[in-house]
Amino acid sequence: MVYVYLIRSKIDNKFYTGTTVDLRKRFSEHNEGKAISTKNRGPFELIYYEACIDKNDAFTRERYLKSGMGKRYLKNRLKRFLSLTG
């Protein structure tokens, strides 16, 4: 499986969307500051993830979720969660 995931920084409340084959390991790397893309922004909380069988499908989905329409999709999908934690 290939996972597309969304994490949120507990420091600045900003989101990061990524793709990985080992979600637990990658999440730990983000929290330990080992991921260059999110270094010095942790700790993080895992907000959302999807599993894909095909690597190309996962990368396509990641690009979509980073687009304007994808961000709107996530906002609607996570509306209740975001209002509870906002």
SEFIZA-3560 file (N, C-alpha, C; in Angstrom, 3 decimals):
REM SEFIZA-3560
<numar><xx>0.830</xx><yy>-1.188</yy><zz>0.000</zz><atom>N</atom></numar>
<numar><xx>0.000</xx><yy>0.000</yy><zz>0.000</zz><atom>CA</atom></numar>
<numar><xx>0.874</xx><yy>1.251</yy><zz>0.000</zz><atom>C</atom></numar>
<numar><xx>0.356</xx><yy>2.299</yy><zz>-0.590</zz><atom>N</atom></numar>
<numar><xx>1.005</xx><yy>3.604</yy><zz>-0.578</zz><atom>CA</atom></numar>
<numar><xx>-0.004</xx><yy>4.564</yy><zz>0.048</zz><atom>C</atom></numar>
<numar><xx>0.449</xx><yy>5.321</yy><zz>1.031</zz><atom>N</atom></numar>
<numar><xx>-0.445</xx><yy>6.191</yy><zz>1.784</zz><atom>CA</atom></numar>
<numar><xx>-0.244</xx><yy>7.653</yy><zz>1.410</zz><atom>C</atom></numar>
<numar><xx>-1.361</xx><yy>8.357</yy><zz>1.263</zz><atom>N</atom></numar>
<numar><xx>-1.359</xx><yy>9.807</yy><zz>1.128</zz><atom>CA</atom></numar>
<numar><xx>-1.877</xx><yy>10.307</yy><zz>2.463</zz><atom>C</atom></numar>
<numar><xx>-1.166</xx><yy>11.239</yy><zz>3.084</zz><atom>N</atom></numar>
<numar><xx>-1.529</xx><yy>11.625</yy><zz>4.443</zz><atom>CA</atom></numar>
<numar><xx>-1.515</xx><yy>13.144</yy><zz>4.623</zz><atom>C</atom></numar>
<numar><xx>-2.221</xx><yy>13.573</yy><zz>5.637</zz><atom>N</atom></numar>
<numar><xx>-2.291</xx><yy>14.982</yy><zz>6.013</zz><atom>CA</atom></numar>
<numar><xx>-1.966</xx><yy>15.072</yy><zz>7.494</zz><atom>C</atom></numar>
<numar><xx>-0.961</xx><yy>15.877</yy><zz>7.826</zz><atom>N</atom></numar>
<numar><xx>-0.610</xx><yy>16.102</yy><zz>9.229</zz><atom>CA</atom></numar>
<numar><xx>-0.740</xx><yy>17.588</yy><zz>9.522</zz><atom>C</atom></numar>
<numar><xx>-0.898</xx><yy>17.902</yy><zz>10.788</zz><atom>N</atom></numar>
<numar><xx>-0.999</xx><yy>19.302</yy><zz>11.204</zz><atom>CA</atom></numar>
<numar><xx>-0.015</xx><yy>19.558</yy><zz>12.332</zz><atom>C</atom></numar>
<numar><xx>0.703</xx><yy>20.667</yy><zz>12.204</zz><atom>N</atom></numar>
<numar><xx>1.657</xx><yy>21.062</yy><zz>13.226</zz><atom>CA</atom></numar>
<numar><xx>0.908</xx><yy>21.551</yy><zz>14.460</zz><atom>C</atom></numar>
<numar><xx>1.305</xx><yy>21.078</yy><zz>15.616</zz><atom>N</atom></numar>
<numar><xx>0.702</xx><yy>21.544</yy><zz>16.863</zz><atom>CA</atom></numar>
<numar><xx>1.264</xx><yy>22.905</yy><zz>17.269</zz><atom>C</atom></numar>
<numar><xx>2.326</xx><yy>23.346</yy><zz>16.598</zz><atom>N</atom></numar>
<numar><xx>2.929</xx><yy>24.645</yy><zz>16.904</zz><atom>CA</atom></numar>
<numar><xx>2.258</xx><yy>25.768</yy><zz>16.127</zz><atom>C</atom></numar>
<numar><xx>2.187</xx><yy>25.622</yy><zz>14.788</zz><atom>N</atom></numar>
<numar><xx>1.651</xx><yy>26.713</yy><zz>13.973</zz><atom>CA</atom></numar>
<numar><xx>0.323</xx><yy>26.370</yy><zz>13.290</zz><atom>C</atom></numar>
<numar><xx>-0.223</xx><yy>25.176</yy><zz>13.554</zz><atom>N</atom></numar>
<numar><xx>-1.487</xx><yy>24.708</yy><zz>12.987</zz><atom>CA</atom></numar>
<numar><xx>-1.486</xx><yy>24.619</yy><zz>11.466</zz><atom>C</atom></numar>
<numar><xx>-0.319</xx><yy>24.611</yy><zz>10.836</zz><atom>N</atom></numar>
<numar><xx>-0.252</xx><yy>24.478</yy><zz>9.385</zz><atom>CA</atom></numar>
<numar><xx>-0.245</xx><yy>23.002</yy><zz>9.010</zz><atom>C</atom></numar>
<numar><xx>-0.753</xx><yy>22.738</yy><zz>7.797</zz><atom>N</atom></numar>
<numar><xx>-0.887</xx><yy>21.378</yy><zz>7.306</zz><atom>CA</atom></numar>
<numar><xx>0.255</xx><yy>21.002</yy><zz>6.380</zz><atom>C</atom></numar>
<numar><xx>0.502</xx><yy>19.703</yy><zz>6.280</zz><atom>N</atom></numar>
<numar><xx>1.458</xx><yy>19.168</yy><zz>5.331</zz><atom>CA</atom></numar>
<numar><xx>0.850</xx><yy>17.896</yy><zz>4.749</zz><atom>C</atom></numar>
<numar><xx>0.888</xx><yy>17.775</yy><zz>3.435</zz><atom>N</atom></numar>
<numar><xx>0.379</xx><yy>16.600</yy><zz>2.745</zz><atom>CA</atom></numar>
<numar><xx>1.553</xx><yy>15.861</yy><zz>2.123</zz><atom>C</atom></numar>
<numar><xx>1.603</xx><yy>14.551</yy><zz>2.303</zz><atom>N</atom></numar>
<numar><xx>2.704</xx><yy>13.764</yy><zz>1.762</zz><atom>CA</atom></numar>
<numar><xx>2.268</xx><yy>12.369</yy><zz>1.369</zz><atom>C</atom></numar>
<numar><xx>3.219</xx><yy>11.606</yy><zz>0.842</zz><atom>N</atom></numar>
<numar><xx>2.985</xx><yy>10.234</yy><zz>0.399</zz><atom>CA</atom></numar>
<numar><xx>4.100</xx><yy>9.349</yy><zz>0.948</zz><atom>C</atom></numar>
<numar><xx>3.747</xx><yy>8.140</yy><zz>1.360</zz><atom>N</atom></numar>
<numar><xx>4.735</xx><yy>7.208</yy><zz>1.902</zz><atom>CA</atom></numar>
<numar><xx>4.234</xx><yy>5.773</yy><zz>1.806</zz><atom>C</atom></numar>
<numar><xx>5.157</xx><yy>4.828</yy><zz>1.881</zz><atom>N</atom></numar>
<numar><xx>4.770</xx><yy>3.414</yy><zz>1.936</zz><atom>CA</atom></numar>
<numar><xx>4.726</xx><yy>2.917</yy><zz>3.381</zz><atom>C</atom></numar>
<numar><xx>5.320</xx><yy>3.652</yy><zz>4.299</zz><atom>N</atom></numar>
<numar><xx>5.328</xx><yy>3.266</yy><zz>5.717</zz><atom>CA</atom></numar>
<numar><xx>4.858</xx><yy>4.469</yy><zz>6.539</zz><atom>C</atom></numar>
<numar><xx>3.569</xx><yy>4.527</yy><zz>6.775</zz><atom>N</atom></numar>
<numar><xx>2.963</xx><yy>5.691</yy><zz>7.423</zz><atom>CA</atom></numar>
<numar><xx>3.470</xx><yy>5.889</yy><zz>8.849</zz><atom>C</atom></numar>
<numar><xx>3.587</xx><yy>4.845</yy><zz>9.612</zz><atom>N</atom></numar>
<numar><xx>4.065</xx><yy>4.974</yy><zz>11.002</zz><atom>CA</atom></numar>
<numar><xx>5.490</xx><yy>5.532</yy><zz>11.047</zz><atom>C</atom></numar>
<numar><xx>6.352</xx><yy>4.976</yy><zz>10.203</zz><atom>N</atom></numar>
<numar><xx>7.742</xx><yy>5.425</yy><zz>10.178</zz><atom>CA</atom></numar>
<numar><xx>7.831</xx><yy>6.885</yy><zz>9.727</zz><atom>C</atom></numar>
<numar><xx>7.093</xx><yy>7.232</yy><zz>8.676</zz><atom>N</atom></numar>
<numar><xx>7.155</xx><yy>8.602</yy><zz>8.159</zz><atom>CA</atom></numar>
<numar><xx>6.611</xx><yy>9.597</yy><zz>9.175</zz><atom>C</atom></numar>
<numar><xx>5.532</xx><yy>9.238</yy><zz>9.866</zz><atom>N</atom></numar>
<numar><xx>4.962</xx><yy>10.113</yy><zz>10.890</zz><atom>CA</atom></numar>
<numar><xx>5.984</xx><yy>10.335</yy><zz>12.011</zz><atom>C</atom></numar>
<numar><xx>6.679</xx><yy>9.274</yy><zz>12.399</zz><atom>N</atom></numar>
<numar><xx>7.730</xx><yy>9.404</yy><zz>13.417</zz><atom>CA</atom></numar>
<numar><xx>8.845</xx><yy>10.325</yy><zz>12.934</zz><atom>C</atom></numar>
<numar><xx>9.228</xx><yy>10.202</yy><zz>11.669</zz><atom>N</atom></numar>
<numar><xx>10.275</xx><yy>11.069</yy><zz>11.116</zz><atom>CA</atom></numar>
<numar><xx>9.861</xx><yy>12.535</yy><zz>11.178</zz><atom>C</atom></numar>
<numar><xx>8.605</xx><yy>12.814</yy><zz>10.873</zz><atom>N</atom></numar>
<numar><xx>8.117</xx><yy>14.196</yy><zz>10.974</zz><atom>CA</atom></numar>
<numar><xx>8.225</xx><yy>14.689</yy><zz>12.415</zz><atom>C</atom></numar>
<numar><xx>7.788</xx><yy>13.881</yy><zz>13.350</zz><atom>N</atom></numar>
<numar><xx>7.791</xx><yy>14.295</yy><zz>14.753</zz><atom>CA</atom></numar>
<numar><xx>9.189</xx><yy>14.399</yy><zz>15.353</zz><atom>C</atom></numar>
<numar><xx>10.125</xx><yy>13.643</yy><zz>14.819</zz><atom>N</atom></numar>
<numar><xx>11.502</xx><yy>13.675</yy><zz>15.325</zz><atom>CA</atom></numar>
<numar><xx>12.361</xx><yy>14.707</yy><zz>14.608</zz><atom>C</atom></numar>
<numar><xx>11.780</xx><yy>15.455</yy><zz>13.678</zz><atom>N</atom></numar>
<numar><xx>12.530</xx><yy>16.475</yy><zz>12.955</zz><atom>CA</atom></numar>
<numar><xx>13.457</xx><yy>15.924</yy><zz>11.891</zz><atom>C</atom></numar>
<numar><xx>13.248</xx><yy>14.679</yy><zz>11.481</zz><atom>N</atom></numar>
<numar><xx>14.108</xx><yy>14.050</yy><zz>10.482</zz><atom>CA</atom></numar>
<numar><xx>13.630</xx><yy>14.298</yy><zz>9.058</zz><atom>C</atom></numar>
<numar><xx>12.443</xx><yy>14.852</yy><zz>8.893</zz><atom>N</atom></numar>
<numar><xx>11.909</xx><yy>15.164</yy><zz>7.561</zz><atom>CA</atom></numar>
<numar><xx>12.236</xx><yy>16.619</yy><zz>7.250</zz><atom>C</atom></numar>
<numar><xx>13.007</xx><yy>16.835</yy><zz>6.208</zz><atom>N</atom></numar>
<numar><xx>13.438</xx><yy>18.191</yy><zz>5.859</zz><atom>CA</atom></numar>
<numar><xx>12.234</xx><yy>19.104</yy><zz>5.595</zz><atom>C</atom></numar>
<numar><xx>11.198</xx><yy>18.550</yy><zz>4.985</zz><atom>N</atom></numar>
<numar><xx>10.033</xx><yy>19.355</yy><zz>4.606</zz><atom>CA</atom></numar>
<numar><xx>9.293</xx><yy>19.949</yy><zz>5.801</zz><atom>C</atom></numar>
<numar><xx>9.411</xx><yy>19.326</yy><zz>6.973</zz><atom>N</atom></numar>
<numar><xx>8.664</xx><yy>19.812</yy><zz>8.145</zz><atom>CA</atom></numar>
<numar><xx>9.555</xx><yy>20.027</yy><zz>9.358</zz><atom>C</atom></numar>
<numar><xx>10.855</xx><yy>20.068</yy><zz>9.138</zz><atom>N</atom></numar>
<numar><xx>11.789</xx><yy>20.224</yy><zz>10.256</zz><atom>CA</atom></numar>
<numar><xx>11.458</xx><yy>21.490</yy><zz>11.055</zz><atom>C</atom></numar>
<numar><xx>11.561</xx><yy>21.413</yy><zz>12.359</zz><atom>N</atom></numar>
<numar><xx>11.317</xx><yy>22.526</yy><zz>13.290</zz><atom>CA</atom></numar>
<numar><xx>9.856</xx><yy>22.973</yy><zz>13.361</zz><atom>C</atom></numar>
<numar><xx>8.928</xx><yy>22.173</yy><zz>12.856</zz><atom>N</atom></numar>
<numar><xx>7.515</xx><yy>22.525</yy><zz>12.943</zz><atom>CA</atom></numar>
<numar><xx>6.733</xx><yy>21.554</yy><zz>13.816</zz><atom>C</atom></numar>
<numar><xx>7.383</xx><yy>20.492</yy><zz>14.322</zz><atom>N</atom></numar>
<numar><xx>6.701</xx><yy>19.473</yy><zz>15.111</zz><atom>CA</atom></numar>
<numar><xx>6.505</xx><yy>19.901</yy><zz>16.542</zz><atom>C</atom></numar>
<numar><xx>5.732</xx><yy>19.204</yy><zz>17.293</zz><atom>N</atom></numar>
<numar><xx>5.131</xx><yy>17.911</yy><zz>16.990</zz><atom>CA</atom></numar>
<numar><xx>3.912</xx><yy>18.048</yy><zz>16.065</zz><atom>C</atom></numar>
<numar><xx>3.527</xx><yy>16.910</yy><zz>15.488</zz><atom>N</atom></numar>
<numar><xx>2.414</xx><yy>16.852</yy><zz>14.544</zz><atom>CA</atom></numar>
<numar><xx>1.347</xx><yy>15.895</yy><zz>15.026</zz><atom>C</atom></numar>
<numar><xx>0.166</xx><yy>16.086</yy><zz>14.461</zz><atom>N</atom></numar>
<numar><xx>-0.897</xx><yy>15.113</yy><zz>14.650</zz><atom>CA</atom></numar>
<numar><xx>-1.344</xx><yy>14.660</yy><zz>13.270</zz><atom>C</atom></numar>
<numar><xx>-1.607</xx><yy>13.364</yy><zz>13.153</zz><atom>N</atom></numar>
<numar><xx>-2.097</xx><yy>12.803</yy><zz>11.901</zz><atom>CA</atom></numar>
<numar><xx>-3.575</xx><yy>13.127</yy><zz>11.805</zz><atom>C</atom></numar>
<numar><xx>-3.953</xx><yy>13.838</yy><zz>10.751</zz><atom>N</atom></numar>
<numar><xx>-5.329</xx><yy>14.290</yy><zz>10.594</zz><atom>CA</atom></numar>
<numar><xx>-6.126</xx><yy>13.364</yy><zz>9.685</zz><atom>C</atom></numar>
<numar><xx>-5.482</xx><yy>12.877</yy><zz>8.616</zz><atom>N</atom></numar>
<numar><xx>-6.220</xx><yy>12.157</yy><zz>7.576</zz><atom>CA</atom></numar>
<numar><xx>-5.245</xx><yy>11.335</yy><zz>6.759</zz><atom>C</atom></numar>
<numar><xx>-5.679</xx><yy>10.169</yy><zz>6.283</zz><atom>N</atom></numar>
<numar><xx>-4.872</xx><yy>9.421</yy><zz>5.325</zz><atom>CA</atom></numar>
<numar><xx>-5.760</xx><yy>8.565</yy><zz>4.446</zz><atom>C</atom></numar>
<numar><xx>-5.236</xx><yy>8.245</yy><zz>3.273</zz><atom>N</atom></numar>
<numar><xx>-5.890</xx><yy>7.357</yy><zz>2.324</zz><atom>CA</atom></numar>
<numar><xx>-4.867</xx><yy>6.327</yy><zz>1.895</zz><atom>C</atom></numar>
<numar><xx>-5.307</xx><yy>5.119</yy><zz>1.608</zz><atom>N</atom></numar>
<numar><xx>-4.419</xx><yy>4.062</yy><zz>1.134</zz><atom>CA</atom></numar>
<numar><xx>-4.698</xx><yy>3.800</yy><zz>-0.340</zz><atom>C</atom></numar>
<numar><xx>-3.646</xx><yy>3.693</yy><zz>-1.119</zz><atom>N</atom></numar>
<numar><xx>-3.741</xx><yy>3.386</yy><zz>-2.544</zz><atom>CA</atom></numar>
<numar><xx>-2.926</xx><yy>2.131</yy><zz>-2.822</zz><atom>C</atom></numar>
<numar><xx>-3.362</xx><yy>1.354</yy><zz>-3.769</zz><atom>N</atom></numar>
<numar><xx>-2.625</xx><yy>0.154</yy><zz>-4.147</zz><atom>CA</atom></numar>
<numar><xx>-1.479</xx><yy>0.518</yy><zz>-5.094</zz><atom>C</atom></numar>
<numar><xx>-1.710</xx><yy>1.496</yy><zz>-5.947</zz><atom>N</atom></numar>
<numar><xx>-0.740</xx><yy>1.877</yy><zz>-6.959</zz><atom>CA</atom></numar>
<numar><xx>-0.001</xx><yy>3.162</yy><zz>-6.578</zz><atom>C</atom></numar>
<numar><xx>1.311</xx><yy>3.153</yy><zz>-6.723</zz><atom>N</atom></numar>
<numar><xx>2.145</xx><yy>4.317</yy><zz>-6.379</zz><atom>CA</atom></numar>
<numar><xx>1.766</xx><yy>5.548</yy><zz>-7.202</zz><atom>C</atom></numar>
<numar><xx>1.525</xx><yy>5.369</yy><zz>-8.487</zz><atom>N</atom></numar>
<numar><xx>1.167</xx><yy>6.508</yy><zz>-9.337</zz><atom>CA</atom></numar>
<numar><xx>-0.174</xx><yy>7.112</yy><zz>-8.940</zz><atom>C</atom></numar>
<numar><xx>-1.127</xx><yy>6.268</yy><zz>-8.544</zz><atom>N</atom></numar>
<numar><xx>-2.413</xx><yy>6.770</yy><zz>-8.057</zz><atom>CA</atom></numar>
<numar><xx>-2.215</xx><yy>7.611</yy><zz>-6.801</zz><atom>C</atom></numar>
<numar><xx>-1.336</xx><yy>7.168</yy><zz>-5.915</zz><atom>N</atom></numar>
<numar><xx>-1.081</xx><yy>7.904</yy><zz>-4.672</zz><atom>CA</atom></numar>
<numar><xx>-0.465</xx><yy>9.264</yy><zz>-4.965</zz><atom>C</atom></numar>
<numar><xx>0.501</xx><yy>9.323</yy><zz>-5.886</zz><atom>N</atom></numar>
<numar><xx>1.130</xx><yy>10.603</yy><zz>-6.218</zz><atom>CA</atom></numar>
<numar><xx>0.141</xx><yy>11.544</yy><zz>-6.901</zz><atom>C</atom></numar>
<numar><xx>-0.724</xx><yy>10.988</yy><zz>-7.744</zz><atom>N</atom></numar>
<numar><xx>-1.766</xx><yy>11.794</yy><zz>-8.390</zz><atom>CA</atom></numar>
<numar><xx>-2.721</xx><yy>12.346</yy><zz>-7.344</zz><atom>C</atom></numar>
<numar><xx>-3.084</xx><yy>11.504</yy><zz>-6.385</zz><atom>N</atom></numar>
<numar><xx>-3.997</xx><yy>11.942</yy><zz>-5.319</zz><atom>CA</atom></numar>
<numar><xx>-3.345</xx><yy>13.019</yy><zz>-4.454</zz><atom>C</atom></numar>
<numar><xx>-2.056</xx><yy>12.860</yy><zz>-4.158</zz><atom>N</atom></numar>
<numar><xx>-1.338</xx><yy>13.872</yy><zz>-3.375</zz><atom>CA</atom></numar>
<numar><xx>-1.357</xx><yy>15.217</yy><zz>-4.103</zz><atom>C</atom></numar>
<numar><xx>-1.075</xx><yy>15.208</yy><zz>-5.404</zz><atom>N</atom></numar>
<numar><xx>-1.103</xx><yy>16.464</yy><zz>-6.172</zz><atom>CA</atom></numar>
<numar><xx>-2.489</xx><yy>17.094</yy><zz>-6.130</zz><atom>C</atom></numar>
<numar><xx>-3.529</xx><yy>16.253</yy><zz>-6.243</zz><atom>N</atom></numar>
<numar><xx>-4.897</xx><yy>16.776</yy><zz>-6.180</zz><atom>CA</atom></numar>
<numar><xx>-5.176</xx><yy>17.410</yy><zz>-4.815</zz><atom>C</atom></numar>
<numar><xx>-4.818</xx><yy>16.719</yy><zz>-3.741</zz><atom>N</atom></numar>
<numar><xx>-5.107</xx><yy>17.244</yy><zz>-2.402</zz><atom>CA</atom></numar>
<numar><xx>-4.346</xx><yy>18.533</yy><zz>-2.103</zz><atom>C</atom></numar>
<numar><xx>-3.239</xx><yy>18.773</yy><zz>-2.808</zz><atom>N</atom></numar>
<numar><xx>-2.481</xx><yy>20.009</yy><zz>-2.637</zz><atom>CA</atom></numar>
<numar><xx>-3.028</xx><yy>21.140</yy><zz>-3.492</zz><atom>C</atom></numar>
<numar><xx>-3.938</xx><yy>20.823</yy><zz>-4.418</zz><atom>N</atom></numar>
<numar><xx>-4.520</xx><yy>21.842</yy><zz>-5.293</zz><atom>CA</atom></numar>
<numar><xx>-5.647</xx><yy>22.582</yy><zz>-4.571</zz><atom>C</atom></numar>
<numar><xx>-6.126</xx><yy>23.628</yy><zz>-5.164</zz><atom>N</atom></numar>
<numar><xx>-7.233</xx><yy>24.392</yy><zz>-4.579</zz><atom>CA</atom></numar>
<numar><xx>-8.470</xx><yy>23.538</yy><zz>-4.378</zz><atom>C</atom></numar>
<numar><xx>-8.830</xx><yy>22.758</yy><zz>-5.394</zz><atom>N</atom></numar>
<numar><xx>-10.008</xx><yy>21.889</yy><zz>-5.266</zz><atom>CA</atom></numar>
<numar><xx>-9.785</xx><yy>20.810</yy><zz>-4.212</zz><atom>C</atom></numar>
<numar><xx>-8.574</xx><yy>20.282</yy><zz>-4.138</zz><atom>N</atom></numar>
<numar><xx>-8.264</xx><yy>19.266</yy><zz>-3.147</zz><atom>CA</atom></numar>
<numar><xx>-8.327</xx><yy>19.803</yy><zz>-1.733</zz><atom>C</atom></numar>
<numar><xx>-7.850</xx><yy>21.029</yy><zz>-1.550</zz><atom>N</atom></numar>
<numar><xx>-7.918</xx><yy>21.646</yy><zz>-0.221</zz><atom>CA</atom></numar>
<numar><xx>-9.371</xx><yy>21.869</yy><zz>0.185</zz><atom>C</atom></numar>
<numar><xx>-10.226</xx><yy>22.254</yy><zz>-0.779</zz><atom>N</atom></numar>
<numar><xx>-11.653</xx><yy>22.404</yy><zz>-0.484</zz><atom>CA</atom></numar>
<numar><xx>-12.272</xx><yy>21.059</yy><zz>-0.124</zz><atom>C</atom></numar>
<numar><xx>-11.867</xx><yy>20.002</yy><zz>-0.851</zz><atom>N</atom></numar>
<numar><xx>-12.359</xx><yy>18.660</yy><zz>-0.551</zz><atom>CA</atom></numar>
<numar><xx>-12.019</xx><yy>18.282</yy><zz>0.887</zz><atom>C</atom></numar>
<numar><xx>-10.766</xx><yy>18.480</yy><zz>1.274</zz><atom>N</atom></numar>
<numar><xx>-10.342</xx><yy>18.131</yy><zz>2.634</zz><atom>CA</atom></numar>
<numar><xx>-11.069</xx><yy>18.976</yy><zz>3.673</zz><atom>C</atom></numar>
<numar><xx>-11.243</xx><yy>20.252</yy><zz>3.381</zz><atom>N</atom></numar>
<numar><xx>-11.951</xx><yy>21.140</yy><zz>4.317</zz><atom>CA</atom></numar>
<numar><xx>-13.371</xx><yy>20.635</yy><zz>4.554</zz><atom>C</atom></numar>
<numar><xx>-14.053</xx><yy>20.241</yy><zz>3.482</zz><atom>N</atom></numar>
<numar><xx>-15.410</xx><yy>19.699</yy><zz>3.621</zz><atom>CA</atom></numar>
<numar><xx>-15.393</xx><yy>18.334</yy><zz>4.296</zz><atom>C</atom></numar>
<numar><xx>-14.427</xx><yy>17.498</yy><zz>3.936</zz><atom>N</atom></numar>
<numar><xx>-14.332</xx><yy>16.147</yy><zz>4.493</zz><atom>CA</atom></numar>
<numar><xx>-14.053</xx><yy>16.193</yy><zz>5.992</zz><atom>C</atom></numar>
<numar><xx>-13.265</xx><yy>17.174</yy><zz>6.420</zz><atom>N</atom></numar>
<numar><xx>-12.833</xx><yy>17.270</yy><zz>7.811</zz><atom>CA</atom></numar>
<numar><xx>-13.536</xx><yy>18.398</yy><zz>8.567</zz><atom>C</atom></numar>
<numar><xx>-14.610</xx><yy>18.899</yy><zz>8.014</zz><atom>N</atom></numar>
<numar><xx>-15.305</xx><yy>20.062</yy><zz>8.582</zz><atom>CA</atom></numar>
<numar><xx>-15.610</xx><yy>19.902</yy><zz>10.065</zz><atom>C</atom></numar>
<numar><xx>-16.167</xx><yy>18.783</yy><zz>10.447</zz><atom>N</atom></numar>
<numar><xx>-16.536</xx><yy>18.582</yy><zz>11.852</zz><atom>CA</atom></numar>
<numar><xx>-15.295</xx><yy>18.524</yy><zz>12.734</zz><atom>C</atom></numar>
<numar><xx>-14.282</xx><yy>17.768</yy><zz>12.315</zz><atom>N</atom></numar>
<numar><xx>-13.039</xx><yy>17.669</yy><zz>13.088</zz><atom>CA</atom></numar>
<numar><xx>-12.393</xx><yy>19.042</yy><zz>13.256</zz><atom>C</atom></numar>
<numar><xx>-12.295</xx><yy>19.786</yy><zz>12.165</zz><atom>N</atom></numar>
<numar><xx>-11.627</xx><yy>21.089</yy><zz>12.215</zz><atom>CA</atom></numar>
<numar><xx>-12.386</xx><yy>22.077</yy><zz>13.090</zz><atom>C</atom></numar>
<numar><xx>-13.707</xx><yy>21.982</yy><zz>13.106</zz><atom>N</atom></numar>
<numar><xx>-14.484</xx><yy>22.903</yy><zz>13.960</zz><atom>CA</atom></numar>
<numar><xx>-14.319</xx><yy>22.545</yy><zz>15.443</zz><atom>C</atom></numar>
<numar><xx>-14.100</xx><yy>21.264</yy><zz>15.723</zz><atom>N</atom></numar>
<numar><xx>-13.909</xx><yy>20.845</yy><zz>17.120</zz><atom>CA</atom></numar>
<numar><xx>-12.527</xx><yy>21.199</yy><zz>17.645</zz><atom>C</atom></numar>
<numar><xx>-11.553</xx><yy>21.271</yy><zz>16.747</zz><atom>N</atom></numar>
<numar><xx>-10.184</xx><yy>21.517</yy><zz>17.186</zz><atom>CA</atom></numar>
<numar><xx>-9.693</xx><yy>22.909</yy><zz>16.828</zz><atom>C</atom></numar>
<numar><xx>-10.498</xx><yy>23.684</yy><zz>16.096</zz><atom>N</atom></numar>
<numar><xx>-10.091</xx><yy>25.005</yy><zz>15.606</zz><atom>CA</atom></numar>
<numar><xx>-9.757</xx><yy>25.910</yy><zz>16.707</zz><atom>C</atom></numar>
//
